[in-house]
Amino acid sequence: MALSNKIYELSNGSSIPKRFFADLERRFGIPISKNMDSKAAMICSYYGIEWTADCDSSESPSGGGGTVTKQGLLHLLAATKKALAQEIKE
């Protein structure tokens, strides 16, 4: 599958759009999840990258609403790199 040069506009809160995570699911053929944090966690799990409590805000005092943290994005990046490396080997 060809790589895309999509641009994802950030919201006023600088949140990464849910579509970004959904596009990664589709890109790598990963089962679809409901929320951004579960999407990111599923992608990481699929490629053997641990998703820890500091990867999303679900355990924050406010409950977080499923926000993926900077640490979570770094884990997602590692999973994406692994996915692309596997494609190159195929």
N, C-alpha and C positions, 0 to 999 in steps of 0.2 A: 504494500500500500504506500502511496506517495506521501511525503511529508507536506504539510500545509504551512503557509505563512500567515495564518490567522492572527488578527490583532484582537485582544480581549480588553475592552474598555473597563477601567475600574470605576466602581460606584463612588459616591461622595465619601463613604466610609472606607475607601480604598480596598474594599473586599474583592477578592478574585471571583469572577462569575462562575456560577454552578456549571454553566455550559463548558467551561474549560475542563472540569473534572469529567463531565459526561463525554466530551470529545476524546479524552484519554482512554476512557473505558471502551468506546467504540474503536478507537485506533488500534488497541491491543487485544480486542476481542474478550474483554473481561466482563463477567456478569454485571448487570446493571444494579446499582444500589440507589437508595432514595435520597440521602442527604450528602452534602459536600464532604463532611468528615467521614461518613461511611464509604463514600466513593473513594476517597484518598486512602483510607485504611484497607479497602479491598484491593486496590491496585498494589499497594505495598505488600500485602499478604500474598498476593498472587505471584510476586517475584521474590519472596523470601526476605523482605525488608521488614523488620519489627516496627509495629505501630505502638508507641508507648503513650502513657497518660499525658505527657507534655506535648504530644503532637496535635491535640485539639483542646478546645476550651470546655469540654463537657464536664470536667471535674472542677471547674473554677467555681468560686462562691455563687456566681450568678447563674450557673448552669451552662453558660456559654452559647447556647443555641447552635452548636455544631460548627463553630468556626475553626478552621484549620490554622494552626499557629505557624510561626516561622520555622520551628523545629519540624513540624509536620510537612511543610513544603520542602525542607531539606531531605526528609525521608522519601517524599514523593519523587524528588529529583533523582535520588539514588535508584529508586525502582524504575523510573523512566530510562535512565542510562542502562540499567541491566536489561530492560526489555529491548531497547535498540541494539545492544550488543548481541543479544540472542538472535535477532533478526539478521544481523550481518553474518553470523555463523551459518545460518540456514541456507 
